[in-house]
Amino acid sequence: MSAESLRRELAALLPGARATSGDATLELMSSAIDPPRLIGAGVVEDPAMMAHRINGAPTGGFRAFLDGTQRSRTVSYVGNVPIVHGVVSAVARERRGRRLHTWSVPLVEERIYAPRSLLGNAAWDALCTRFRDTLVDCTEQDDSAAHPYAMRDAAYHKVQADREVLEQRLAERWCSLENDALFVDGSISGSDTVAKSACAVGVVKSHRTIYAAARDLSVVLGLRAGERTSVFRVTSQKRTTVASWYLRMRDPAEHDPMWGLVRAEIAYADERLAERLAERANEVSRWILAETSPLALPDGRWDTMVYGIRDCEEYLRALA
Amino acid sequence: MIMGKPTALGRVVATERRPNTPHEFHFWTSLDSPVGIGTIVRVEGRDAVNGVVPRVFGIVTEGFSWTDLASPMHDVMGHDGNPADDPPFQTTRSEIRLYTAAVLRHIPEEPLQPVPMGTVYLADETDVAVALRMDGYLKEGSRTGIPIGVYRAGGTDSVIYLDADFLLGPEAAHMNISGVSGLATKTSAVEWLLQSIFAHAPAQKGSVAAVCFNVKGPDLCFLDQPGEIDEADRRLYEQCGVAPEPFQNAQYYAPYKSDGVSLNTLRSNEQLLENVSPLTWGLREVLQYAEVLLNKDDVDAKADALIDFIKENVLDKRFADPMLERSHTVVSFADLDAWFKDVLRSLERKDDQSWRTHHVATIRKVRNRLSNISLRCKGLVADDGAASDLPFGSFEDRTVYVIDVAGLEEDAQDLVFARVVTKLREHLEKHDLGVQQVVVFVDELNKYAPGDGTETYVRKMLLDIAERGRYLGLVLFGAQQFRSQVHRRVVGNSGTAVYGRMDGDELATPGYSVLSPAIKTKLATLEKGQLMVRHPHFTQPIFVRFPRPAIMRGRDGVRQYPQAQSPSLHAAVLRTLRVLDASLTLGWLQDVTALATDDEILRARNDVVRTRPGDVRRAFAANFRATVAPRSASRSESVTPLPAVPADDPYGF
């Protein structure tokens, strides 16, 4: 459904609705950015965080790449309450003969997001009648929930969550059907199945949260190209524990400290298997380093993005 | 293809920047698809229009390829600026093959809409026939298709037919072929097409013959001799339903050399003379086309008037005038010169400046120009007025008549061309040529019908054929290296245009602006045996392959049948006569012509060749004075003694 047709439909459905103009997405406009954080990590490989050179030539180890996209925009206002249209999608692109092909079927879903408590029963009921299962309540219990930006951010978070669900669903399917390594863009800890699978490798490009104590930060940010940190454990109440490490994909000289820095995640088995974890970290690091070519340009995140993930995004851009 | 289900080749795409139109569309394919420039494809639309799902046929005219790189700089960075660096990429960068196709046909034809989104398939043989509208003239019972070659793409092998009604008339006619020299494309293509016409011209069109002017080298001198072809050519012949053999009926005509003794042709080997005839014309034939040879600047209205006077009152008639010393019967250039001399002498004698309104200066000028003709066309124009000509009136079906004018001066070539074509037209108008259609093949058309320069008789005549020939059955097959230099009404009236490999400069001229850059590139690199064909039924040019003609190539012929050495007069005459009567011997010829001059011998030969009598010996001998058989003198047995001298003889010694 196009945004334009949805605006027309909402205008007919909710007589008081005001259609918005413009195509700017919430992904561009949202103010919902996590604050920078340092979280001390439990190092499992070494007594303390340290840098390790990845020995051996980079070798290809991933058979497929998985990523998801989201696109959401406010299509209408009922009073001051935004009605948001969101489209989320995920795809796994399998490498065959050095070319990427879609594995299984891509997942695409679209929904309408609105805060029920602020919308009023009549409008909510009208939306419910029309959109049924695709209507999502994004009410937040907060004093400032009525702030238009807060409502918008709440919708944005819901869309983000839906996107993560799609990615996890597809990753779980891969882990249940395949045995080869899957490169997942982002964390794998959100799904217990994926986080415990031997074939899933999560690669995180953004570092609003750095898993290192202040004293270890210099080790992380001081990594040179082709070096990784000690393996550490990432634990969260809502997420499955995974083994993780930082890896410098490209030479950061003349760039900011985050240049070419990614954090890899794999299944965390047991602290007693630290040595095996280290071997696995080296192996996976070689795989990741092998993906530094071809460059993911023209994407602005090409220093940390591998070409397979860019291909997923391009594919989903064409699809959704 | 699985069990008859065609495999999709690509999908139609359209963007705001690159929309589809009713005449052009775009589609992408996989990287390994067999699509190339010139490939014919079929689009199956998605949505029905008026209850019919549209099908569109197109031919690929342009191709594009790109990757997801936004800038070449990104690739430089990916290789660290070192082109030799070949990183072991795990993944090959995404790449697209996008093609532009020109629409050949919509089905249904109405309403004419932009090409719809849909799936693209490689056209099979049936599709090709429909796409090119060949289905209209390949129906059993009304078949008028003439194979010109085979279209090949991605496993499709389809014979391409021209419509005889549009190649030989009357709907359209004429064929023009362009291509660079030296690749044996133009001549080969014409030879092949003539063979195909002879094999496939529909019965309802009646008889057809070809007249070919050999204007350079030995190109057309061995059309009746077999040439070597390979298995691939043999298969093409078979596909097109044409027998892989040389022309079964070919007749050659060539003028004599300036000595008047031997024929001026590269086909002078004795083994091949059986179907070679001399081409000689007398004063009558030449004067009819005097304007071909006479420069317009030289021959003004006054000179024209005198020439007309000669044609009407002097030529072939007994002409008497009180002023002249004697009466004249002018049948040859020699007679004409004698007549001129008499006229001029008489004027001098009378000290007069004009005769019968013709000024003496005009008479002198016309004499000079006409006399000059016999010198410029020596070998073609017979001084004695005798003519040996093409068999106008008894042309035979499926026969090629080759006129070898390669050794003639340019003026003489013009004369031959003008007269032969005019005679063909006259006979076709009267329906008494012997065949109903004649294909005239003229090479170097840019010389005979140039786009610029002064108006010439030959160009006027070519324009006339191009514009009106189709109604008469007179079909022009013209060839040239530079189509842009040929008069646009000549090429414009050619229903069928064929292109071999083209010169880049020629392709840059405005006449080719309708072709896409990719088509031009393909044209500039066409292999031998490939042609691009435009035909009234084809809305876009089509690329085809044609077989190398199963005809001996000129240079092979010259090697296998070397030119005869310049023979003596008697040997040359005997060679010519032995074609008519193989029993003739050199001794007999020498005996018969013992007292004759060279001119008399040549005149007798021309007479025999022209009349082709049943009894060649008698007819030839009849031209000479009777000679008394030689007899040896005998000495008388008894010799009468001289009378005795008297003793007193005063004169005695």
Boltz contact constraints between the chains, C-beta under 6 A:
constraints:
  - contact:
      token1: [A, 60]
      token2: [B, 90]
      max_distance: 6.0
  - contact:
      token1: [A, 98]
      token2: [B, 91]
      max_distance: 6.0
  - contact:
      token1: [A, 98]
      token2: [B, 92]
      max_distance: 6.0
  - contact:
      token1: [A, 99]
      token2: [B, 92]
      max_distance: 6.0
  - contact:
      token1: [A, 290]
      token2: [B, 90]
      max_distance: 6.0
  - contact:
      token1: [A, 293]
      token2: [B, 78]
      max_distance: 6.0
  - contact:
      token1: [A, 293]
      token2: [B, 87]
      max_distance: 6.0
  - contact:
      token1: [A, 293]
      token2: [B, 89]
      max_distance: 6.0
  - contact:
      token1: [A, 294]
      token2: [B, 78]
      max_distance: 6.0
  - contact:
      token1: [A, 294]
      token2: [B, 89]
      max_distance: 6.0
  - contact:
      token1: [A, 294]
      token2: [B, 93]
      max_distance: 6.0
  - contact:
      token1: [A, 295]
      token2: [B, 74]
      max_distance: 6.0
  - contact:
      token1: [A, 295]
      token2: [B, 78]
      max_distance: 6.0
  - contact:
      token1: [A, 297]
      token2: [B, 74]
      max_distance: 6.0
  - contact:
      token1: [A, 298]
      token2: [B, 70]
      max_distance: 6.0
  - contact:
      token1: [A, 307]
      token2: [B, 91]
      max_distance: 6.0
  - contact:
      token1: [A, 308]
      token2: [B, 91]
      max_distance: 6.0
